[in-house]
C-alpha cells in the first residue's frame, strides 16, 4: 500500500491524510515518520482544530515545519461555535466569545474562524458553510482584527480533548 502511494507521489500527486479524534497529534506524528525512498510520503494533512479542541496544534505546527499543507476542518466545532448552539451548558463560553466578537465587530462564527486563520501553520481553513447566509457570515473572519485579548479568551475555553470528542459524538447532527 505504501509503495503504491509512493508511486502516486512520484507522479506528482500530493498524498494527504485526514485525522479525527482525540489521538490526532499522535497519529500525525507517526505519519510524519513515514518515508518512501528516504523522502516523506505525506504532503498534506487535514485535521480538526478549533478553539474548543486545539490539542493537535503543536503537531500541526510540526507538520507545517516539515513542509506539509495543513488543512483545518471543523473550525466551527460542528456548529458549537455558531449561533446555532443554544446549549445552556455552553452559555458561559458563548457569552465570553460573543463579548469578544462584539468588541471586534464580528460574529461568533467569524471569531472562531479567525482564530483558526491566525494559526501560523494553517494553510486552508474550511468553513463548512451550507447556506449563502452562513458563507456571508463566515467570510467576515477574513476581516477580524485578531488581537491578544481575543487569543487569551479563546484559549481559556479550550476543552480537554477527550471531553470535546465525547461531546461531539453526542451531538444530534453527527
C-alpha angles and dihedrals in degrees: 000000000000089000091055090049089049090054091052090049089051087056090057099263115139111233114213140174132214121217135198136167138043094301096059094118095051092046092049092049090053090049091052088062094057111105136173115206089347095305126106112263100210124071100173140030130195115199142162113259127158139140091271094048111030097145095113091056098099092047090047089053088052090050091050091050088050089056102260123141106240117214117191117212129183092026087156093050094240092304097316089113095053138077086265092075107091095157107144090215089061095047097102092051091045091051091053092048093046090051090057093041090054091046089053093043096244144102130269093253093047090051091053092047091047089056089057094043090054094059103108091221097051109108097170129014116197115214102195091215112170100179136043090246091054091048092049090051094044092051089063086076088077090065101042111124092223112206143173096266090056091046091051092047094052092045089055094060098049113129128216107269094242092052092048093051093046090053091046091052090053096052113120092227095055 
